[in-house]
Amino acid sequence: MTIPTRGLAHLGIRVHDWQRSLRFYELLGFTKTAGPIGPEPVVILDHPSGLELNLVVNSPTATEPNVLMDVPEKHAGITHLAILCDDLEAAKVALEAAGYPTRGTHQFTPTMRGMFVRDPDGVVIELHQRT
């Protein structure tokens, strides 16, 4: 038996400073639609593609290592979020101009390229282009 599901509802990302995170995600086309709300404050961001992010505002420090990517031990969990992007070169220019360094462009297959950047809390974001 399988459980009938219809798609992704949202992705939660723990952050320290939601306003700092909002500035980053606005560059990627997200807009704030609610929050902070709830006992562990959540700020809801929506994207025109239908993707919703919930910024969970309860990280106690502004800079911490990403335990899934920055420590030698390999822990189970989501390592990155990939967002479709039509123009990696333009994205690179905009992100770097805003102070977010990117890590090169990678050709994964003949029709798929990607570029990586970290949000202000160290979450790895892949901008993914299908050619």
CYANA upper distance limits for C-alpha pairs under 8 A (distance plus 0.5 A):
  8 LEU  CA     51 LEU  CA      8.20
  9 ALA  CA     51 LEU  CA      8.03
  9 ALA  CA     52 GLU  CA      7.38
 10 HIS  CA     51 LEU  CA      7.01
 10 HIS  CA     52 GLU  CA      5.18
 10 HIS  CA     53 LEU  CA      5.96
 10 HIS  CA     54 ASN  CA      7.22
 11 LEU  CA     52 GLU  CA      6.98
 11 LEU  CA     53 LEU  CA      5.46
 11 LEU  CA     54 ASN  CA      6.51
 12 GLY  CA     53 LEU  CA      6.34
 12 GLY  CA     54 ASN  CA      5.05
 12 GLY  CA     55 LEU  CA      6.41
 12 GLY  CA     56 VAL  CA      6.98
 13 ILE  CA     53 LEU  CA      7.66
 13 ILE  CA     54 ASN  CA      6.66
 13 ILE  CA     55 LEU  CA      5.54
 13 ILE  CA     56 VAL  CA      6.34
 14 ARG  CA     55 LEU  CA      6.36
 14 ARG  CA     56 VAL  CA      5.09
 14 ARG  CA     57 VAL  CA      6.55
 14 ARG  CA     58 ASN  CA      7.03
 14 ARG  CA     59 SER  CA      6.68
 15 VAL  CA     21 SER  CA      7.69
 15 VAL  CA     55 LEU  CA      6.70
 15 VAL  CA     56 VAL  CA      6.39
 15 VAL  CA     57 VAL  CA      5.61
 15 VAL  CA     58 ASN  CA      6.85
 15 VAL  CA     59 SER  CA      5.84
 15 VAL  CA    121 ASP  CA      6.56
 16 HIS  CA     57 VAL  CA      6.23
 16 HIS  CA     58 ASN  CA      6.57
 16 HIS  CA     59 SER  CA      4.99
 16 HIS  CA     60 PRO  CA      6.73
 16 HIS  CA     61 THR  CA      6.66
 16 HIS  CA     62 ALA  CA      6.01
 16 HIS  CA    121 ASP  CA      7.54
 17 ASP  CA     21 SER  CA      6.89
 17 ASP  CA     57 VAL  CA      7.21
 17 ASP  CA     62 ALA  CA      7.82
 18 TRP  CA     22 LEU  CA      6.39
 18 TRP  CA     43 VAL  CA      7.65
 18 TRP  CA     55 LEU  CA      7.22
 18 TRP  CA     57 VAL  CA      6.78
 19 GLN  CA     23 ARG  CA      6.92
 20 ARG  CA     24 PHE  CA      7.39
 20 ARG  CA    120 PRO  CA      7.46
 21 SER  CA     25 TYR  CA      6.80
 21 SER  CA    119 ASP  CA      7.45
 21 SER  CA    120 PRO  CA      6.54
 21 SER  CA    121 ASP  CA      8.17
 22 LEU  CA     26 GLU  CA      6.38
 22 LEU  CA     31 THR  CA      8.49
 22 LEU  CA     32 LYS  CA      7.98
 23 ARG  CA     27 LEU  CA      7.24
 24 PHE  CA     28 LEU  CA      7.65
 24 PHE  CA    119 ASP  CA      7.00
 24 PHE  CA    120 PRO  CA      7.78
 25 TYR  CA     29 GLY  CA      7.14
 25 TYR  CA     30 PHE  CA      6.05
 25 TYR  CA     31 THR  CA      8.34
 25 TYR  CA    119 ASP  CA      8.44
 26 GLU  CA     30 PHE  CA      5.26
 26 GLU  CA     31 THR  CA      6.55
 27 LEU  CA     94 ALA  CA      8.36
 27 LEU  CA     95 LEU  CA      7.94
 29 GLY  CA     47 HIS  CA      6.55
 29 GLY  CA     48 PRO  CA      7.94
 30 PHE  CA     45 LEU  CA      6.32
 30 PHE  CA     46 ASP  CA      5.80
 30 PHE  CA     47 HIS  CA      5.03
 30 PHE  CA     48 PRO  CA      7.98
 31 THR  CA     45 LEU  CA      5.75
 31 THR  CA     46 ASP  CA      5.90
 31 THR  CA     47 HIS  CA      7.02
 32 LYS  CA     43 VAL  CA      7.65
 32 LYS  CA     44 ILE  CA      6.36
 32 LYS  CA     45 LEU  CA      4.91
 32 LYS  CA     46 ASP  CA      6.98
 33 THR  CA     43 VAL  CA      8.31
 33 THR  CA     44 ILE  CA      6.16
 33 THR  CA     45 LEU  CA      6.18
 33 THR  CA     46 ASP  CA      7.11
 34 ALA  CA     43 VAL  CA      6.29
 34 ALA  CA     44 ILE  CA      5.60
 34 ALA  CA     45 LEU  CA      7.81
 35 GLY  CA     41 PRO  CA      7.77
 35 GLY  CA     42 VAL  CA      6.40
 35 GLY  CA     43 VAL  CA      4.78
 35 GLY  CA     44 ILE  CA      6.66
 36 PRO  CA     41 PRO  CA      5.58
 36 PRO  CA     42 VAL  CA      5.48
 36 PRO  CA     43 VAL  CA      5.13
 36 PRO  CA     44 ILE  CA      8.28
 37 ILE  CA     41 PRO  CA      5.40
 37 ILE  CA     42 VAL  CA      5.80
 37 ILE  CA     43 VAL  CA      7.19
 38 GLY  CA     42 VAL  CA      6.86
 40 GLU  CA     56 VAL  CA      7.36
 40 GLU  CA     57 VAL  CA      7.19
 40 GLU  CA     58 ASN  CA      7.06
 41 PRO  CA     56 VAL  CA      6.56
 41 PRO  CA     57 VAL  CA      5.90
 41 PRO  CA     58 ASN  CA      7.78
 42 VAL  CA     54 ASN  CA      6.54
 42 VAL  CA     55 LEU  CA      5.90
 42 VAL  CA     56 VAL  CA      5.10
 42 VAL  CA     57 VAL  CA      6.41
 43 VAL  CA     54 ASN  CA      6.17
 43 VAL  CA     55 LEU  CA      5.48
 43 VAL  CA     56 VAL  CA      7.15
 43 VAL  CA     57 VAL  CA      8.02
 44 ILE  CA     52 GLU  CA      7.54
 44 ILE  CA     53 LEU  CA      6.43
 44 ILE  CA     54 ASN  CA      5.20
 44 ILE  CA     55 LEU  CA      6.84
 45 LEU  CA     52 GLU  CA      6.16
 45 LEU  CA     53 LEU  CA      5.59
 45 LEU  CA     54 ASN  CA      6.79
 45 LEU  CA     55 LEU  CA      8.14
 46 ASP  CA     50 GLY  CA      7.29
 46 ASP  CA     51 LEU  CA      6.63
 46 ASP  CA     52 GLU  CA      5.09
 46 ASP  CA     53 LEU  CA      6.96
 47 HIS  CA     51 LEU  CA      5.81
 47 HIS  CA     52 GLU  CA      6.74
 62 ALA  CA    121 ASP  CA      7.50
 63 THR  CA    121 ASP  CA      6.92
 63 THR  CA    122 GLY  CA      8.37
 64 GLU  CA    121 ASP  CA      7.90
 64 GLU  CA    122 GLY  CA      8.20
 65 PRO  CA     69 MET  CA      8.46
 65 PRO  CA     70 ASP  CA      6.22
 65 PRO  CA     71 VAL  CA      7.90
 65 PRO  CA    122 GLY  CA      7.67
 66 ASN  CA     70 ASP  CA      5.72
 66 ASN  CA     71 VAL  CA      7.90
 66 ASN  CA    122 GLY  CA      6.46
 66 ASN  CA    123 VAL  CA      7.40
 67 VAL  CA     71 VAL  CA      6.24
 67 VAL  CA     75 HIS  CA      7.81
 68 LEU  CA     74 LYS  CA      7.04
 68 LEU  CA     75 HIS  CA      6.19
 68 LEU  CA     76 ALA  CA      7.85
 68 LEU  CA     77 GLY  CA      7.37
 68 LEU  CA     78 ILE  CA      8.14
 68 LEU  CA     79 THR  CA      6.48
 69 MET  CA     74 LYS  CA      8.30
 69 MET  CA     79 THR  CA      7.27
 79 THR  CA    124 VAL  CA      7.48
 80 HIS  CA    123 VAL  CA      7.33
 80 HIS  CA    124 VAL  CA      5.35
 80 HIS  CA    125 ILE  CA      6.06
 80 HIS  CA    126 GLU  CA      7.33
 81 LEU  CA    124 VAL  CA      7.14
 81 LEU  CA    125 ILE  CA      5.51
 81 LEU  CA    126 GLU  CA      6.52
 82 ALA  CA    125 ILE  CA      6.37
 82 ALA  CA    126 GLU  CA      4.93
 82 ALA  CA    127 LEU  CA      6.23
 82 ALA  CA    128 HIS  CA      6.60
 83 ILE  CA    125 ILE  CA      7.90
 83 ILE  CA    126 GLU  CA      6.69
 83 ILE  CA    127 LEU  CA      5.57
 83 ILE  CA    128 HIS  CA      6.25
 84 LEU  CA    127 LEU  CA      6.37
 84 LEU  CA    128 HIS  CA      5.22
 84 LEU  CA    129 GLN  CA      6.33
 84 LEU  CA    130 ARG  CA      8.36
 85 CYS  CA     91 ALA  CA      8.48
 85 CYS  CA    127 LEU  CA      6.18
 85 CYS  CA    128 HIS  CA      5.98
 85 CYS  CA    129 GLN  CA      5.63
 86 ASP  CA    129 GLN  CA      6.23
 86 ASP  CA    130 ARG  CA      8.06
 87 ASP  CA     91 ALA  CA      6.79
 87 ASP  CA    129 GLN  CA      7.56
 88 LEU  CA     92 LYS  CA      6.53
 88 LEU  CA    105 THR  CA      8.27
 88 LEU  CA    114 GLY  CA      8.03
 88 LEU  CA    115 MET  CA      7.55
 88 LEU  CA    127 LEU  CA      7.59
 88 LEU  CA    128 HIS  CA      8.31
 88 LEU  CA    129 GLN  CA      7.37
 89 GLU  CA     93 VAL  CA      6.90
 90 ALA  CA     94 ALA  CA      6.75
 91 ALA  CA     95 LEU  CA      6.48
 92 LYS  CA     96 GLU  CA      6.51
 92 LYS  CA    102 THR  CA      7.07
 93 VAL  CA     97 ALA  CA      6.48
 94 ALA  CA     98 ALA  CA      6.77
 95 LEU  CA     99 GLY  CA      6.92
 95 LEU  CA    100 TYR  CA      5.66
 95 LEU  CA    101 PRO  CA      7.38
 95 LEU  CA    102 THR  CA      7.92
 96 GLU  CA    100 TYR  CA      5.36
 96 GLU  CA    101 PRO  CA      5.70
 96 GLU  CA    102 THR  CA      7.38
100 TYR  CA    117 VAL  CA      7.47
100 TYR  CA    118 ARG  CA      7.76
100 TYR  CA    119 ASP  CA      8.19
101 PRO  CA    117 VAL  CA      6.92
101 PRO  CA    118 ARG  CA      8.29
102 THR  CA    115 MET  CA      7.44
102 THR  CA    116 PHE  CA      6.19
102 THR  CA    117 VAL  CA      5.16
102 THR  CA    118 ARG  CA      8.14
103 ARG  CA    115 MET  CA      6.68
103 ARG  CA    116 PHE  CA      5.72
103 ARG  CA    117 VAL  CA      6.79
104 GLY  CA    115 MET  CA      6.34
104 GLY  CA    116 PHE  CA      7.66
105 THR  CA    113 ARG  CA      7.28
105 THR  CA    114 GLY  CA      6.10
105 THR  CA    115 MET  CA      5.13
105 THR  CA    116 PHE  CA      8.18
106 HIS  CA    113 ARG  CA      5.97
106 HIS  CA    114 GLY  CA      5.73
106 HIS  CA    115 MET  CA      6.73
107 GLN  CA    111 THR  CA      8.48
107 GLN  CA    112 MET  CA      6.64
107 GLN  CA    113 ARG  CA      4.91
107 GLN  CA    114 GLY  CA      7.11
108 PHE  CA    112 MET  CA      5.96
108 PHE  CA    113 ARG  CA      6.02
108 PHE  CA    114 GLY  CA      7.72
109 THR  CA    113 ARG  CA      7.58
110 PRO  CA    131 THR  CA      8.49
111 THR  CA    130 ARG  CA      6.04
111 THR  CA    131 THR  CA      5.32
112 MET  CA    128 HIS  CA      7.66
112 MET  CA    129 GLN  CA      6.31
112 MET  CA    130 ARG  CA      5.15
112 MET  CA    131 THR  CA      6.61
113 ARG  CA    128 HIS  CA      6.42
113 ARG  CA    129 GLN  CA      5.67
113 ARG  CA    130 ARG  CA      6.92
113 ARG  CA    131 THR  CA      8.11
114 GLY  CA    126 GLU  CA      6.75
114 GLY  CA    127 LEU  CA      5.99
114 GLY  CA    128 HIS  CA      4.94
114 GLY  CA    129 GLN  CA      6.49
115 MET  CA    126 GLU  CA      6.03
115 MET  CA    127 LEU  CA      5.76
115 MET  CA    128 HIS  CA      7.22
116 PHE  CA    124 VAL  CA      7.23
116 PHE  CA    125 ILE  CA      6.19
116 PHE  CA    126 GLU  CA      4.97
116 PHE  CA    127 LEU  CA      6.79
117 VAL  CA    124 VAL  CA      6.44
117 VAL  CA    125 ILE  CA      5.84
117 VAL  CA    126 GLU  CA      6.96
117 VAL  CA    127 LEU  CA      8.44
118 ARG  CA    122 GLY  CA      5.57
118 ARG  CA    123 VAL  CA      5.76
118 ARG  CA    124 VAL  CA      5.07
118 ARG  CA    125 ILE  CA      6.24
119 ASP  CA    123 VAL  CA      5.82
119 ASP  CA    124 VAL  CA      7.14
119 ASP  CA    125 ILE  CA      7.54
